[in-house]
Amino acid sequence: MNDERKKRSGIVYSTNPDFQFGQGEEQDKAAVPPEQQQLYVRRDRKNRKGKTVTLVEGFTGREEDLKSLGSELKRICGTGGSVSHGAILIQGDFVQRIIQILIDKGFKVKRSGG
């Protein structure tokens, strides 16, 4: 299937004379400035075989920006982690350090959990 046919997949007929394919496609999320974002940082051990991880949730923006922020946090903390489902997971208990890093970058940060 060529690209044009993939775009029209599922559309049979339209009575709108101004109709163009791809109108309903989701646009990329605009880059939201850090000052307008509220991030939540918490320590978690559930379903991780007793291992402690630090979770950063609440990021809004492009997936690439989230991945670059996750990479930077992992590099600064000197540990591993991952980015998935809109959250950054850092291996180990780095809640205080990550909160300070995010505040320095201009994010609004709240500690969640206990």
CYANA upper distance limits for C-alpha pairs under 8 A (distance plus 0.5 A):
  1 MET  CA      5 ARG  CA      6.80
  1 MET  CA      6 LYS  CA      7.13
  2 ASN  CA      6 LYS  CA      6.96
  3 ASP  CA      7 LYS  CA      6.87
  4 GLU  CA      8 ARG  CA      7.17
  5 ARG  CA      9 SER  CA      6.70
  7 LYS  CA     21 PHE  CA      7.13
  7 LYS  CA     22 GLY  CA      7.03
  8 ARG  CA     21 PHE  CA      6.79
  8 ARG  CA     22 GLY  CA      8.24
 14 SER  CA     19 PHE  CA      7.59
 28 ASP  CA     62 ARG  CA      7.43
 29 LYS  CA     61 GLY  CA      5.97
 29 LYS  CA     62 ARG  CA      5.98
 30 ALA  CA     61 GLY  CA      6.55
 30 ALA  CA     62 ARG  CA      7.26
 31 ALA  CA     61 GLY  CA      5.63
 31 ALA  CA     62 ARG  CA      6.75
 32 VAL  CA     36 GLN  CA      7.24
 32 VAL  CA     37 GLN  CA      7.72
 32 VAL  CA     60 THR  CA      7.23
 32 VAL  CA     61 GLY  CA      6.13
 33 PRO  CA     37 GLN  CA      7.50
 34 PRO  CA    105 LYS  CA      7.79
 34 PRO  CA    106 GLY  CA      5.97
 34 PRO  CA    107 PHE  CA      5.16
 34 PRO  CA    108 LYS  CA      7.97
 35 GLU  CA    106 GLY  CA      6.00
 35 GLU  CA    107 PHE  CA      5.74
 35 GLU  CA    108 LYS  CA      6.94
 36 GLN  CA    107 PHE  CA      7.87
 36 GLN  CA    108 LYS  CA      8.01
 37 GLN  CA     58 GLY  CA      8.20
 37 GLN  CA     59 PHE  CA      7.27
 37 GLN  CA     60 THR  CA      7.45
 37 GLN  CA    107 PHE  CA      6.53
 37 GLN  CA    108 LYS  CA      6.58
 38 GLN  CA     58 GLY  CA      6.82
 38 GLN  CA     59 PHE  CA      7.77
 38 GLN  CA    107 PHE  CA      7.17
 38 GLN  CA    108 LYS  CA      5.36
 38 GLN  CA    109 VAL  CA      6.29
 38 GLN  CA    110 LYS  CA      7.95
 39 LEU  CA     56 VAL  CA      7.15
 39 LEU  CA     57 GLU  CA      6.22
 39 LEU  CA     58 GLY  CA      5.31
 39 LEU  CA     59 PHE  CA      6.57
 39 LEU  CA    107 PHE  CA      7.56
 39 LEU  CA    108 LYS  CA      6.67
 39 LEU  CA    109 VAL  CA      5.36
 39 LEU  CA    110 LYS  CA      6.83
 40 TYR  CA     55 LEU  CA      8.42
 40 TYR  CA     56 VAL  CA      6.16
 40 TYR  CA     57 GLU  CA      5.67
 40 TYR  CA     58 GLY  CA      6.60
 40 TYR  CA    109 VAL  CA      6.36
 40 TYR  CA    110 LYS  CA      5.49
 40 TYR  CA    111 ARG  CA      6.15
 40 TYR  CA    112 SER  CA      6.49
 41 VAL  CA     54 THR  CA      7.49
 41 VAL  CA     55 LEU  CA      6.10
 41 VAL  CA     56 VAL  CA      5.09
 41 VAL  CA     57 GLU  CA      7.00
 41 VAL  CA     95 VAL  CA      7.03
 41 VAL  CA     98 ILE  CA      8.34
 41 VAL  CA     99 ILE  CA      7.45
 41 VAL  CA    109 VAL  CA      7.73
 41 VAL  CA    110 LYS  CA      6.86
 41 VAL  CA    111 ARG  CA      5.43
 41 VAL  CA    112 SER  CA      6.41
 42 ARG  CA     54 THR  CA      6.21
 42 ARG  CA     55 LEU  CA      5.81
 42 ARG  CA     56 VAL  CA      7.25
 42 ARG  CA     95 VAL  CA      6.95
 42 ARG  CA    111 ARG  CA      6.39
 42 ARG  CA    112 SER  CA      5.71
 42 ARG  CA    113 GLY  CA      6.35
 43 ARG  CA     52 THR  CA      7.35
 43 ARG  CA     53 VAL  CA      6.30
 43 ARG  CA     54 THR  CA      5.05
 43 ARG  CA     55 LEU  CA      6.69
 43 ARG  CA     93 ASP  CA      6.99
 43 ARG  CA     95 VAL  CA      7.08
 43 ARG  CA    113 GLY  CA      7.81
 44 ASP  CA     52 THR  CA      6.33
 44 ASP  CA     53 VAL  CA      5.86
 44 ASP  CA     54 THR  CA      6.64
 44 ASP  CA     55 LEU  CA      7.45
 45 ARG  CA     49 LYS  CA      7.93
 45 ARG  CA     50 GLY  CA      6.14
 45 ARG  CA     51 LYS  CA      6.23
 45 ARG  CA     52 THR  CA      5.41
 45 ARG  CA     53 VAL  CA      6.92
 46 LYS  CA     50 GLY  CA      7.80
 48 ARG  CA     52 THR  CA      8.00
 51 LYS  CA     92 GLY  CA      8.05
 52 THR  CA     91 GLN  CA      7.19
 52 THR  CA     92 GLY  CA      5.67
 52 THR  CA     93 ASP  CA      6.57
 53 VAL  CA     89 LEU  CA      7.04
 53 VAL  CA     90 ILE  CA      6.10
 53 VAL  CA     91 GLN  CA      5.06
 53 VAL  CA     92 GLY  CA      5.15
 53 VAL  CA     93 ASP  CA      6.31
 54 THR  CA     89 LEU  CA      6.30
 54 THR  CA     90 ILE  CA      5.55
 54 THR  CA     91 GLN  CA      6.87
 54 THR  CA     92 GLY  CA      6.77
 54 THR  CA     93 ASP  CA      6.22
 54 THR  CA     94 PHE  CA      6.68
 54 THR  CA     95 VAL  CA      6.59
 55 LEU  CA     87 ALA  CA      7.24
 55 LEU  CA     88 ILE  CA      6.20
 55 LEU  CA     89 LEU  CA      5.28
 55 LEU  CA     90 ILE  CA      6.96
 56 VAL  CA     87 ALA  CA      6.14
 56 VAL  CA     88 ILE  CA      5.51
 56 VAL  CA     89 LEU  CA      7.08
 57 GLU  CA     86 GLY  CA      7.36
 57 GLU  CA     87 ALA  CA      5.28
 57 GLU  CA     88 ILE  CA      7.16
 58 GLY  CA     86 GLY  CA      7.91
 58 GLY  CA     87 ALA  CA      7.72
 59 PHE  CA     66 LEU  CA      7.64
 59 PHE  CA     86 GLY  CA      7.21
 59 PHE  CA     87 ALA  CA      7.75
 61 GLY  CA     65 ASP  CA      7.36
 61 GLY  CA     66 LEU  CA      7.78
 62 ARG  CA     66 LEU  CA      7.04
 63 GLU  CA     67 LYS  CA      6.70
 63 GLU  CA     86 GLY  CA      8.33
 64 GLU  CA     68 SER  CA      6.69
 65 ASP  CA     69 LEU  CA      6.64
 66 LEU  CA     70 GLY  CA      6.62
 66 LEU  CA     83 VAL  CA      7.99
 66 LEU  CA     86 GLY  CA      8.07
 66 LEU  CA     88 ILE  CA      8.25
 67 LYS  CA     71 SER  CA      6.62
 67 LYS  CA     83 VAL  CA      6.70
 68 SER  CA     72 GLU  CA      6.66
 69 LEU  CA     73 LEU  CA      6.69
 70 GLY  CA     74 LYS  CA      6.67
 70 GLY  CA     81 GLY  CA      8.45
 70 GLY  CA     82 SER  CA      7.66
 70 GLY  CA     83 VAL  CA      6.90
 70 GLY  CA     88 ILE  CA      6.25
 70 GLY  CA     89 LEU  CA      8.35
 71 SER  CA     75 ARG  CA      6.60
 72 GLU  CA     76 ILE  CA      6.64
 73 LEU  CA     77 CYS  CA      6.57
 73 LEU  CA     90 ILE  CA      8.27
 73 LEU  CA     98 ILE  CA      7.61
 74 LYS  CA     78 GLY  CA      6.30
 74 LYS  CA     79 THR  CA      5.92
 74 LYS  CA     80 GLY  CA      6.35
 74 LYS  CA     81 GLY  CA      6.99
 74 LYS  CA     90 ILE  CA      6.97
 75 ARG  CA     79 THR  CA      7.27
 77 CYS  CA     94 PHE  CA      7.87
 77 CYS  CA     97 ARG  CA      8.42
 79 THR  CA     90 ILE  CA      7.63
 79 THR  CA     91 GLN  CA      6.75
 79 THR  CA     92 GLY  CA      8.17
 80 GLY  CA     90 ILE  CA      6.68
 80 GLY  CA     91 GLN  CA      6.09
 81 GLY  CA     88 ILE  CA      8.02
 81 GLY  CA     89 LEU  CA      5.73
 81 GLY  CA     90 ILE  CA      4.82
 81 GLY  CA     91 GLN  CA      5.81
 82 SER  CA     88 ILE  CA      6.55
 82 SER  CA     89 LEU  CA      5.70
 82 SER  CA     90 ILE  CA      7.20
 83 VAL  CA     87 ALA  CA      6.29
 83 VAL  CA     88 ILE  CA      5.09
 83 VAL  CA     89 LEU  CA      6.61
 84 SER  CA     88 ILE  CA      7.17
 84 SER  CA     89 LEU  CA      8.43
 90 ILE  CA     94 PHE  CA      8.23
 94 PHE  CA     98 ILE  CA      6.47
 95 VAL  CA     99 ILE  CA      6.58
 96 GLN  CA    100 GLN  CA      6.79
 97 ARG  CA    101 ILE  CA      6.73
 98 ILE  CA    102 LEU  CA      6.59
 99 ILE  CA    103 ILE  CA      6.65
 99 ILE  CA    109 VAL  CA      6.98
 99 ILE  CA    110 LYS  CA      8.37
 99 ILE  CA    111 ARG  CA      8.25
100 GLN  CA    104 ASP  CA      6.64
101 ILE  CA    105 LYS  CA      6.84
102 LEU  CA    106 GLY  CA      6.95
102 LEU  CA    107 PHE  CA      5.99
102 LEU  CA    108 LYS  CA      8.19
102 LEU  CA    109 VAL  CA      7.51
103 ILE  CA    107 PHE  CA      5.68
103 ILE  CA    108 LYS  CA      6.91
103 ILE  CA    109 VAL  CA      7.06
